[in-house]
């Protein structure tokens, strides 16, 4: 859905701060969301809730904050193989033991993977210092490929983060290192047990790597998936139409989001958004933590 939503509300349910792989601090992110005219914004850093407190403390008047995270998961792809998928988890209890343990494991897995990828590039002659890269990141932060991409930009190897992914860091590239993500059905149940809801992010963004089939999404819906991110900058009109029909067929809540990362991407905050009706329906199904209002 475009930026203008019903009743003048703009609700963006997928953004990242510098706590994971964005460039804005949580304070800067909520400040920019307010300045851009958003009514509500979700902070969904990768595999961490570490930015929640700062975002809540800095929440501007008139802006609502949805506390969430983007979870890295593995799933059958419906074609005999597997695919990495991402779940947007909202309004769950972050102190639930299963979530604390799994997010900690995933952050450690991310750091190990990033170091290995940087080391492979250094050994191949690229101006990357794996130890310096890791030392530049906050302890226990969910390090990811965008951090290596930014290092390549700073070293002059590539001009942009997107170019770094296209040339070096895609899942099909020779520097790629796999990681052990959470099985998607396990993640759906884990978030539900903690009072939250889950939305499958950018499901048919084919240029990101292998995607899942509609039948796999149907299985996720049967396992308790709440919604489907239909309106996303990486979905063209035909994909949005396909996913929109699938959301209706499976009775999944249709959401829209920018997937804002600050200057790491050219996407503006609120570029795609969620209708107030869909937002209210999502919130009504949660019992973990509340939406915060500035």
ABEGO torsion letter per residue (X at the ends): XBABBBGGBBBBABBBBAABABABBAAAAAAAAAAAGBABBBBBBBGBAAAAAAAAAABBBGBBBBBBBBBBBBBBAGAGBBBBBBBBBBGBBAABAAAAAAAAAAAAAAAAAAAAAAAAAAAAGBBBBAAAAAAABBBGBBBBAAAAAAAAAAAGABABAAAAAAAAABAABAABBBBBBBBAAAAAAAAAAAGBBBBBBGAABAAAEBBBBAAAAAAAAAAGBABBBABBAABBAAAAAAAAAAAAAAGBBBBBBAGBAEAABABBBGABBBBAAAAAAAAAABABBBBBBX
